[in-house]
Amino acid sequence: MEAQPGGGYGVPVVQAYGMTEAAHQMASNPLPPGERRPGTVGLGTGVEVGVVDPSWAQVPAGAQGEIVVRGPNVIDGYESNPEANATSFRDGWFRTGDQGVLDPEGYLTIVGRLKEMILRGGENIAPAEIDEVLLQHPAVAEAVAFGEPDMMLGEVPVAAIVLKEEVSDRDLLRHCRTYLAPAKIPVRFYRTQSIPRTATGKIQRRAVAASFAGPS
């Protein structure tokens, strides 16, 4: 394939969402001339997509909850794993373990993994939102936020960072205060040369938390 004038290859690039349990794609932004909404993973593709609260009620458009899917391409159980089946399936829906938001037109935005959410004094905080803000700072090359135990609040947000250049905590905090609500601002920064990754290059927050866990 030859590059087009001005760069690129003349093919559309769209965000999508998939899991092995749904063989494989569950949602995708439409190809042109359909509307692509950056930041979302698009519309359900061959599956019904829902978002539910902890009581299993469907939440209204714009509200956060757990992403659930159902359809002919979604598995109905794991082999020889009754414990996983009991927690992953309900009323014909597969529970993805991801938190997300559906807009009024059905476009899905993924907020983060439910198990990775930071619970600070009863407030759920999506660590990916903190990552995104820190990565906007010119001195930050990599950032991974996670929850750290706290005796008063249960958890507080902290972040492991890889720097391009030296920067003070005061400057990082000033930057975070510009874009984050007070409860979401990290209380501690761990400077490191590299972020722990899996063999396939994925970042797992729980592994990062275990590597950089500090005092409670």
N, C-alpha and C positions, 0 to 999 in steps of 0.2 A: 504494500500500500504506500503510495507516494504522498508526501506532505503537500498540503494545499498552499497557494500563495498567501503569505502573511502568517504562516505557521498553522499547525493543527492538521488533522487528517480528514476533516469534513464529515465526521461521524458524531452523532449526539452522545453525550455522557449524562446519564441520569442516576440519581440516588435510588437505591432499592433496599429491601429488607427481607431477609430469609433465614430459615432455620432448617436443619436436616429433617426435623420432625414434620415439616410441611413440604418436603421434596420439591423444591427448596425455597422458591420465592413465595413471599406472602404479600408484599406490597411493592409498588414501583411508581415512580413518576412516569407519566405517559410520554411516549416518543412523540416528536413533532408530527402533526401540528397541535397535539394536545398540550395542555398547560402544565409546565414544569414549575413547581414551587420549591425553590432552593431552601434547604434546611429541613424539609420534610422528606419522608421516604415514599410519598405519593399515596396512591389509592390501592385498595385490596386487589390482588390479582388472583382470581379463581377461588378466593376464600372470603368469608365474612369476617370483618375485623370489628372488635368491640373494645371498649375500655370500661373497666368495672372498679368499684370501690371495695374496701375490705368486707363489706356486707354482701357482696356479689350483686349489687345494683348497678345497672348501666349509668355512667355519669353523663351529664350534658356536654354538648360540644364546648371545647375550650377548657374543660376541667381535666385534671390529671388523675390517672388511675393505672391499674395493671392492664396491659394489652393481652387480649384473648382472641383466638382465631378458631374457626371451624370451617370444614369443607371436605370434599371428597379426597383431596390429596394430603390431609392431615392424619397422622397416625391416631389410632384409638387406644394405644397402650404400649408400654415397654415390655419386652419379653423377660419373664422371670424377675420382675422388679415391682412387687405389689406396693412397696412403700412409695416409690416414685409415681406409680399410677394413682395412688390415693391423693397425692398432693398436686399432680399436674393436670388432672382432668376433672371437669365438673359440668354436668348437664350438656354434654356433647361438645363442650369448648375445651381447647387446649390452652393452658396458662403458660405464657411465654416467660414470665419472670421479669419482663421489661416494663418500665413505666413510660407512659406516653400520653399524648393528647390528640384527639380527633377534632379537626375544624368542622364548621357547618357543612362543607362540601365533601367531607370524608377523607381529606388528606391527613396523613398520620405523621406526627413528630415524636421521635423517641427522646425521652428525657434521660433515661439511665436504667441500670439494673436495680431492681427492688432491694436485693441483698446488699447493694453498695450504697444505698441511700444513707445519709448521715442524719441521725435523729437527735437533734439538739433541743432539749427542754420541751419535747412534744412536737417540734416543727421538723418536717421532712425537708432535707436540703439535698439537691442533686449535685454530686461532686463534679459532674461534667461542666456545669455552669461556672464553677470556680476555675476549672482547668482553662476554659475558654477565655476568661478574663485575664488570668495570669499570662497566657500565651500572647496576649495583645501587648504586653510590656516588651519593649525592644531589647531588654537585657535577658529575657527568659527564652531558652531554647526548648525545654520540655517542662511540663508541669502535670502532676497527678495529685489530686486532692483526695482525702479520705478522712474517715472519722476516727478520733482517738478518745479512749475512755476518759470520762470526767466525773468526779464524785458528785457534783452538784447538778449537772445538766444531762448526764448520761453519756453524751458524746459531744465533742467540739470538732470543727473542721480544722485540719492542718494540711500542709502540702509539701510534697517532695519536688524539688526543682533542680534542673540542670541549667546553668547560666552560660550565656555568650560572653558576658563581661560582669565585673563586680557590681553589685547593687546592694544597698542597705535594706534592712527590714522596714525601716521607716518609709523609704520610697515605695517599696512593694505594698505596704499597707495603705499609703496615700492613693496609689493606683487602684487598689481593690475597693476603697471607700467610694471612689467615683462611680463604680459600676455595680457594686453588690450591696444588698441590704446588710445592716449591721450583723445579723445572726449568721450570715454566710461568709464573713471575712475570716480567713484563716488566723488562728491564734499563734501558729508556729510555722516556720519554714525550715525544711530540712534540705540543706545544700548537698548535692551529690554529683559524682562524675557521670553516672549512668542510672537509668531507671530499670529495675528488674523486668524482664520480659520472658514470655514462654518461648519454646523452641521455634514457633512459627512467627515470633515477633510481636505477639499480642501483649498488651499491658493488662495485668490482673490486679485490681486495686487491693484485694485482700492480701496478695503476695507483697505488694508494695507496703501496705500497712504493717505486715509482719516484719519487714526489713527495716522500717524506720520508726517503729513504735517507740514512743517516748514515755515520760512519766505521766501518771494519771493526775 
